[in-house]
Each structure stands twice: as C-alpha cells, then as structure tokens.
Amino acid sequence: MNNSKIILGTVQLGMPYGINNSKGLPSLDEAMDILDYTFEADIRLLDTAEVYGKSQEVIGAFHRKYPNKRFRIITKLAKDTDINILDKQVHQNLLKLGVDSLYGYMFHNFQTLEKNPKIYDELLALRKQGLIQKVGISLYNNAEIEQIVSNHEFDFIQIPFNLLDNHNYRGEVLLKAKKRNIEVHTRSVFLQGLFFKDIDHLPIYLEPLRKDLEFLQGIVQEQKISVEQLAMGYVGSKPYIDKFLIGVESIDQLKSNLSFYEKGLSEKQLAMIDEIHIERIELLNPSNWKIA
C-alpha cells in the first residue's frame, strides 16, 4: 500500500481528542518525533485547523527545526470567520505553520458556507494569488455532498468514510464527485476510536451499532487480522478516495498503524465490509452520540 495516500491528522498534537484517547496531549518533543517519522514514511500532507489547540504552532515549530522537511498543509477556517480579515487570517496561518502557501483551505462545515457565501469568492481570489492552492469543504452527510457536487466548484471535499460509514452509504455520491474532478479526502477511519471500544462496555447511546460492531469483530477474529489493518485497508482500497486521514497519539501508534496498512486486504475481506448497511445513519456522526 502507498503511504502517499495518507494524510496525518494533527488535532491530537494540539489537544486531547477521541473516545479512546488515554494518553492526552503529547509533549512537543513527542510531537516532533511523530512529524519526523511521518515525513520519513513518505507522508507529506498534514491536516489541521485554527481551532485545533496548538496544532498549527507545533507544525510551525517542526518546520523551523527541520527546514529541509516541508509538509503540505490543509487547514480550516474558523466557523465565525470575518470576510474582512480573511486575507490577514491566511497570512497569520502561513506564519504559524512556517509555509509559503496552503495546500488546502477548507470551510469547517456546510453551514459556514451557507452563512458566508461571499467567503468562497474571497478564497478563490487568494488561490489566484497563490496563497492557497486548493479550496475545500468539510462535509458530513450525503445531502451536503450532493449540494456541493451539483451547485459549487470546490477543488476537494473532506467527508467521513470507514467500515460502517462505507461504500454502501457513500459510494454512489462519491463517484459523482469524482466525475466532477473533485478531489475526495476522507476522515474518521477509526470512527474516533469506536472500533477499538470494548463492545461489552458500549455507552447506551451506541447500542444500536452493537450488531455491526460485533460483525466487525467477527471478521477480525475469523480472518486473523487487526482492526487497524481492516479499517485502513478498507478505506485505502477505494479508487474514488484520493487521500484519507489518520490521527495518532504517539510515534509507536503511528509505526504500528503504517505496518498494518502495508498488509492490505483481500477481495473477500473488502466485499464483507461493503455488505454492511447502517440503519441509524445519524450515529455515524460522533457529534450525535451523546444526544442519540
């Protein structure tokens, strides 16, 4: 498997994140080691945001420490971005990150675009100046993807995609996006750590996913593979997915994940995942978990 398809998500480098995060925030030295190993593993794209704690500062510190190791950066606008200071905001991001241009600048969600449609035009102007290479948007459901594909001209979209939030649910609309030459990035490969959760201790609001999580565990046991291999191998196998994010809390976790990813999956294993059909679609979005 080719590591160049991987984006390292850096929210864990700037703030504690994820349902199974037991390590908390890594130290600056630990974060430097993670980024250094990432670069040496031929992963060149990082995902961050203005609201990810100290994530952008950590990346900038790495670039200053290792001036010959340059990442391409995708970051996101704050939800309350003021169009009148957007140019200033982009320059501040560039300064923090230690780069000359952003590989991608994204709307944090569809609602931000709806409330601030003029910001899109401003982003196109910044792209023309060379400060931004690609304009993107983070989306959550298929209806939003359909809206973007049909009515807008974004360079890329970022959407959830994983063992449950899978081809059965997303495939058709993502193929539409590819026909429009929209780059497809995906996130939530481990569904915020849910796939590692002890099923016997599921929170009550996740009980509707029990049978599907048990099915995944059955595949892991029957096929004698790891959850990491199953999750990353599945997402990495889809030709309509250009890039996918993984996040890690330590360098050991990064090394482990990459070693599992290299093994890939068989056609039989991929077909088993493609058969999963989730009825409670709202539970694929972690923001709904505590109110489900």
N, C-alpha and C positions, 0 to 999 in steps of 0.2 A: 504494500500500500504506500502511496506517495504522501509524505508529510506536508507537502506544499498545499494540500487541500485544507489543512488545519489552520484555524485562527486561534491564538491564545486569548481567551477572555481574561481580563485583568481586574475584574471587580474584587476578586479575593485578595489582590495585592494592596487594595486601598481601604477595604472594610470587611468585617466578618459577613459571610454570605452563605446561604444554602441550608437546607433542612438537616443535613448530616455534618455540618461544619463543627468539628470538635477541637480544632487547633487554633481557631481565632485568626487574628491578623499576623502574617509572617513579619519578621524583622526586616529592616532594609537590606541587610546582608543576605538574608534568605531570599528576598525578592530579587536581588541582583543575580544570585545563583540560578534561580528559576529562569530569568530572562536570558542569561548567558547560555544555559543548556538549550533553551528554546531556539536561540539563534543557531547554535551549532548543530541542531537537529533539522536544519533547513526549513524552519517555520519562520516566515518573515512578516506575518501580518498579526497585529495586536488590536484587540477591541477594548475600548474604554468609554468613559463618559464624564461629563463635567460634574455629575453628581455621585461618582464612584469614590467618594472619600479622597484619599491621597494617591489614587491610581495614576493620574496624569503626572504628578510630581515624581513618582517612583520611576516611571518610564523616562522622564527627562533626566533624572539622576543617572540612569543607566547609560543614556546617550552621551552624557558628559564624561562618564567614567570610561566608556568604550567608544570613542569617536569613530572607529572603523567598523563598528557593528550597528548598522542602521536598520530599524524596523520601519515598515509602512504602518500607518496608524489610521484606524477608524474610530471616530468619537461621535458623540451625540449632543445635540442642542439641549439646553435646559428647557423644561416644559414652559417656563414663563419668559422665554427669550424675547427681548425687546428688539424689534427690527432696526431701530435707530442706532443701536450699539452692536449690531451683529458683526460688522467689519472689525470693530475693536475686540470683540469676543473671540473671533477667529485668530487674530494676531496674538491674543493672550494665550490661547490654546497652543499655538505654534511655539511660543516662548517656553511654556511649561513643558511641552513634550520634547523640545530640542530638535524640531524638524522644520524644513522649509515649506512644506505643503502637507495637507492631509490627504491620505489615500481616499478616505471617505468621510463625509459629514452627514449625519442622519437626523431626521426627525425622531424623537423618542417614541412617539406613537402616532396613530392616525388622527386622534383628537387634536393634537398640537397642530397638525397640518390644516385641519378644518377651521380652527380658530385663528390661524395666522397664515392664510394662503399666500400673502404677499412675500412671506419669508422665502418661499420656494424660488421666486424670481430673483431675490437677492442672492440666494445660494448659487443660482446659475451664473450671476454676474461675477461672484467670487471664483467660480470654476473657470470662467473665461479669463480671469486674471492669473490663474494658475495656483491660487492659494488652496483650492480644493480640486482634487482630481475627479471624484465621483460623488454624486448626490444620492442619498439613500433614505430609507424609512424603515423603522421597526414596526412590524405588524403582528397581530395576534390571531385573527380568525380568517376564514376563507372569504367571507363577505368583504373584509377590508382589502384582501389581496385582489379580488375581482375588481373592486373600485379603482385601485391603483393601476392595474394592468389595462383596464378599459379607458380610464379618463386622465391619466397622468403619464409623464415621461421621466421616470426615475432611472438612474443607472443601475441601482441594485436595491433589493429588498432583503430584510432580515426577518425570519419567521421561526417559530418553534417547529422542531421536527425530531422525532425519536421513536422508540419502539412502540409506544402507544399512540402518539401524535404522528401517525405514519403515512405510508403511501396510500393506504385505504381511504384516509381522510384528506390528504393534501395533494396526492399525485396529479389529479386532473388539472387543478388550478395552477400548480407549479409548471406543468407542461405548457400552459397558456403563457405564463410569464416568460419562459424560455423562447417561445415563438416570437415574442416582442423584444428579444435580445436583452432582457433584464437579467442581470447577474443575481443568482439566488444564494444567499447566505442563510445558514440555519444555526439555531442556538438550542439550549435545553436538551442536549444529547443524553444527559442522565436524569432529566426532569427534576433538577435541583436536588439530586441525590436520592430521589424516591426509590430508584431501582435497587439501591443498597439497603433500604429500610427493612427491618425485621417485620415480616408480614403479621406475626403474632402480636405485634405492638403497634398496629396501624391506628392512627387517630380516627375517631368515629366518622369524621367528615370525608375520609378516604375509603371507607368501607365499600362503596360502590365499585371501586377499582380492584378489589381483592381477587376476584376470579382471574382477571387479566394479569395481575402481578404473580399469582400462583402459576399461571400458564407460562410466564417468562421464566420463573424458577424451574419449572419442569423442563424447559428447553435447555437451560444451563446445566442441569443435572444429567439429562439424557444424552446431550451432545458433548458433555465433559469440557465445557468452555467457561470462561469467566463472564460476568456481567459486562465488564469493560469491553471485552472483545465483541460481545454480542451487540452492545449499544453503538460503539464507534464503527464497527464493521458494517452494520446495517446502514447508518447514515452515509458513511464514506462510499458505499457501493452504488448510490443513486447517481446516474449520469446527469440528471437535471439539477443536482446540487453542486454548486461551484466551490463553496467553502463552508466549513462548519466549525463552530466554536467549541472549545473545551476550556474548563476552568480548573485550576489545581490549587491546593493549599500548601504543597511542599514540592521540592525537587524530586523526592522519591516517588511521589504520586505521579508526577509528570513522566518520569522514566518508565514507571510501570504501565501507565496508560499507552505510551507510544509503543512499548514492546507488545502489548496486547493488540493494538491496532494493526501492527505489521502482519499479524497472522491472518486477517481477513475472515470471511465467512464463505461457506459453501452455498450453492444454489438452493439446496434443500432448506438450509437454515434461513436464508433470506425469504423463501416462499412461506415459511411458517410465520414469520413476522408480518408479512404482507396480508395474512388472513385475519389478523387482529382487527376487530371493529369495536370501537368505544361508543357506548350509547350516551353516557354522561359527558358530552364534549366539554362542558364548562369546567370539569375537573382537570382538564389538560392544562389549564392556566393556573399556576400556583397562587396568583393573587385572589383566586376564588376559594382557596382551600378552607380558610378559617370561617367563612360565612356559608359554606356549602351545606 
